[in-house]
Amino acid sequence: MTHSIDCVGVPRVRGSKSINALDTGLPKLSSRLKKRECQLHALVEAAFELTYENTIVEEVVEFTEEQKNRLDKQFKFLRSLRDN
C-alpha cells in the first residue's frame, strides 16, 4: 500500500468502516493503538522499500553459440520430462 495525501492513499486502521480499511472485521482500536498500528505499518513498508530495490534491468545479454546449444539441450530435456 502506498501512502499519499489523497483519501485512498491514507490507510485506515482496523475496525474502521471505510472501504480503505486494513481489516474491517476486527474490533475498533483506541486512538493510542491506532497510532501504533499506523506507525508499525509505515515502518514495515519503509523496511521493505529499503530491503528490496525496485530496479529495472534493461541490459540485454547476448549468448554465444555454445551457450545457446547448451540451453536448447536443457530445454529439450525438460520438455521430454514434462511430456512423459
C-alpha positions in Angstrom: 0.0 0.0 0.0 1.5 3.3 -0.9 0.9 6.5 1.1 -0.2 9.7 -0.4 -2.2 12.7 0.7 -5.4 11.7 -1.0 -8.2 9.8 0.7 -7.2 6.5 -0.8 -3.5 6.8 0.0 -4.0 7.0 3.7 -4.7 3.6 5.1 -7.5 3.2 7.6 -6.8 1.2 10.7 -8.5 -1.9 11.9 -12.2 -1.7 12.8 -12.9 1.3 10.5 -16.0 1.2 8.4 -14.0 2.8 5.5 -13.6 0.8 2.2 -9.9 1.6 2.5 -9.6 -0.1 6.0 -6.9 -2.6 6.5 -9.3 -5.1 8.2 -12.9 -4.2 8.9 -13.7 -7.5 10.7 -11.7 -6.7 13.9 -13.0 -4.6 16.8 -12.2 -0.9 16.9 -8.9 0.2 18.4 -8.2 3.0 20.8 -6.6 6.1 19.4 -3.3 5.1 21.0 -3.4 1.7 19.4 -4.5 3.2 16.1 -1.4 5.4 16.1 0.8 2.5 17.0 -0.8 0.4 14.2 -0.2 3.2 11.6 3.4 3.6 12.8 4.1 -0.1 12.6 2.6 -0.3 9.1 4.8 2.7 8.0 7.9 1.0 9.5 7.2 -2.3 7.7 6.6 -0.5 4.4 9.8 1.6 4.8 11.9 -1.5 5.7 10.5 -3.3 2.7 11.4 -0.4 0.4 15.0 -0.3 1.9 15.5 -4.0 1.7 14.2 -4.8 -1.8 15.3 -2.5 -4.6 12.9 -1.9 -7.4 15.3 -1.6 -10.3 14.5 -2.5 -13.9 17.3 -4.2 -15.8 17.4 -3.1 -19.4 20.7 -4.7 -20.2 20.4 -7.3 -23.0 22.8 -10.3 -22.7 23.9 -11.9 -25.9 24.6 -15.7 -25.7 27.4 -17.5 -27.5 26.6 -20.3 -29.8 27.8 -22.8 -27.3 25.5 -21.4 -24.6 22.6 -21.4 -27.0 23.2 -25.0 -27.8 23.5 -26.0 -24.2 20.3 -24.2 -23.3 18.5 -25.8 -26.2 19.6 -29.3 -25.0 18.4 -28.5 -21.5 15.0 -27.2 -22.7 14.6 -30.3 -24.9 15.4 -32.5 -21.9 12.9 -30.6 -19.6 10.2 -30.8 -22.3 10.7 -34.5 -22.6 10.3 -34.9 -18.9 7.1 -32.8 -18.9 5.6 -34.7 -21.8 6.1 -38.1 -20.2 
